[in-house]
Amino acid sequence: MDVALPGRGAAFGDTVESQTMPQRKQAMTLRRNPKIEAAPLKDEMLLFNGADNKFFVMNFTAAFLWDRLREPAGEEALAQALCASFSGIAPEQALADVRQTLKSMLDLGLLVDESADHV
Protein backbone atom coordinates (compact mmCIF):
# COMPACT_ATOMS: atom_id res chain seq x y z
CA MET A 1 0.00 0.00 0.00
CA ASP A 2 1.42 3.37 -1.00
CA VAL A 3 0.38 6.40 0.99
CA ALA A 4 1.59 9.86 0.07
CA LEU A 5 1.33 12.09 3.08
CA PRO A 6 0.66 15.81 2.67
CA GLY A 7 3.73 17.89 2.08
CA ARG A 8 5.42 20.58 0.02
CA GLY A 9 3.70 20.88 -3.32
CA ALA A 10 0.54 19.14 -2.18
CA ALA A 11 -0.56 20.63 1.12
CA PHE A 12 1.96 23.45 1.39
CA GLY A 13 0.57 25.31 -1.59
CA ASP A 14 -3.05 24.61 -0.78
CA THR A 15 -5.26 26.69 1.47
CA VAL A 16 -6.24 25.01 4.70
CA GLU A 17 -9.20 26.57 6.45
CA SER A 18 -8.72 27.07 10.17
CA GLN A 19 -12.03 25.43 11.10
CA THR A 20 -10.81 22.12 9.63
CA MET A 21 -7.92 22.09 12.11
CA PRO A 22 -9.36 22.16 15.62
CA GLN A 23 -7.11 23.56 18.31
CA ARG A 24 -5.79 20.97 20.70
CA LYS A 25 -6.13 21.65 24.40
CA GLN A 26 -2.86 19.92 25.29
CA ALA A 27 0.28 20.07 23.18
CA MET A 28 1.30 16.68 21.84
CA THR A 29 4.80 15.33 22.11
CA LEU A 30 5.32 12.93 19.25
CA ARG A 31 7.94 10.37 18.41
CA ARG A 32 8.46 7.72 15.78
CA ASN A 33 6.82 4.37 16.36
CA PRO A 34 9.87 2.16 17.08
CA LYS A 35 8.22 -0.76 15.25
CA ILE A 36 8.36 1.11 11.92
CA GLU A 37 11.32 0.49 9.62
CA ALA A 38 12.48 3.31 7.34
CA ALA A 39 14.66 3.59 4.25
CA PRO A 40 15.44 6.64 2.11
CA LEU A 41 14.08 6.60 -1.43
CA LYS A 42 15.49 9.52 -3.46
CA ASP A 43 13.81 12.62 -1.97
CA GLU A 44 11.18 10.52 -0.24
CA MET A 45 11.10 8.01 2.59
CA LEU A 46 9.84 4.44 2.47
CA LEU A 47 8.35 3.15 5.73
CA PHE A 48 7.37 -0.42 6.54
CA ASN A 49 5.04 -1.58 9.30
CA GLY A 50 5.81 -5.28 9.77
CA ALA A 51 2.86 -5.78 12.11
CA ASP A 52 0.41 -4.82 9.35
CA ASN A 53 2.71 -5.81 6.47
CA LYS A 54 2.16 -2.37 4.89
CA PHE A 55 4.49 0.01 3.10
CA PHE A 56 4.15 3.79 3.14
CA VAL A 57 5.82 6.31 0.86
CA MET A 58 6.33 9.75 2.35
CA ASN A 59 7.02 12.74 0.16
CA PHE A 60 9.95 15.09 0.76
CA THR A 61 8.27 17.22 3.41
CA ALA A 62 6.74 14.32 5.32
CA ALA A 63 10.19 12.68 5.20
CA PHE A 64 11.62 15.92 6.65
CA LEU A 65 9.20 15.65 9.58
CA TRP A 66 10.00 11.95 10.02
CA ASP A 67 13.69 12.81 10.19
CA ARG A 68 13.05 15.53 12.80
CA LEU A 69 11.14 13.04 14.90
CA ARG A 70 14.33 11.11 15.68
CA GLU A 71 13.83 12.93 18.95
CA PRO A 72 10.38 13.56 20.47
CA ALA A 73 8.96 16.91 19.35
CA GLY A 74 5.78 18.93 19.36
CA GLU A 75 3.80 20.37 16.47
CA GLU A 76 4.99 23.94 16.99
CA ALA A 77 8.68 22.98 17.11
CA LEU A 78 8.27 20.98 13.91
CA ALA A 79 6.48 23.86 12.19
CA GLN A 80 9.28 26.22 13.23
CA ALA A 81 11.88 23.80 11.85
CA LEU A 82 9.92 23.63 8.61
CA CYS A 83 9.85 27.42 8.29
CA ALA A 84 13.57 27.62 9.03
CA SER A 85 14.39 25.01 6.38
CA PHE A 86 12.06 26.07 3.56
CA SER A 87 11.50 29.57 2.26
CA GLY A 88 8.09 30.98 1.44
CA ILE A 89 6.07 29.17 4.09
CA ALA A 90 4.04 31.31 6.47
CA PRO A 91 4.22 30.12 10.10
CA GLU A 92 0.42 29.69 10.34
CA GLN A 93 0.32 27.63 7.14
CA ALA A 94 3.30 25.54 8.26
CA LEU A 95 1.59 24.75 11.58
CA ALA A 96 -1.68 23.79 9.87
CA ASP A 97 0.15 21.57 7.38
CA VAL A 98 2.31 19.97 10.08
CA ARG A 99 -0.81 19.21 12.12
CA GLN A 100 -2.50 17.62 9.11
CA THR A 101 0.55 15.51 8.26
CA LEU A 102 1.12 14.42 11.86
CA LYS A 103 -2.55 13.46 12.23
CA SER A 104 -2.24 11.26 9.15
CA MET A 105 0.95 9.71 10.49
CA LEU A 106 -0.67 9.08 13.90
CA ASP A 107 -3.77 7.56 12.29
CA LEU A 108 -1.54 5.21 10.28
CA GLY A 109 0.34 4.15 13.41
CA LEU A 110 3.65 5.62 12.23
CA LEU A 111 3.97 7.92 15.25
CA VAL A 112 3.31 7.63 18.97
CA ASP A 113 1.91 10.44 21.13
CA GLU A 114 4.11 10.44 24.23
CA SER A 115 1.93 13.00 25.98
CA ALA A 116 -0.95 10.49 25.97
CA ASP A 117 1.22 8.17 28.11
CA HIS A 118 1.48 10.81 30.84
CA VAL A 119 -2.21 11.73 31.19
QUIQUIUR-V72572 format. One record per run of one state. SS is the DSSP state (a for helix, b for strand, c for the rest). FROM is the first residue (numbers start at 1). LEN is the number of residues. If there is no record, write none. Layout:
SS_FROM_LEN / SS_FROM_LEN
This chain:
c_1_3 / b_4_1 / c_5_13 / a_18_3 / c_21_9 / b_30_3 / c_33_3 / b_36_6 / c_42_2 / b_44_6 / c_50_4 / b_54_5 / c_59_1 / a_60_9 / c_69_4 / b_73_1 / c_74_1 / a_75_11 / c_86_5 / a_91_17 / c_108_3 / b_111_3 / a_114_4 / c_118_2
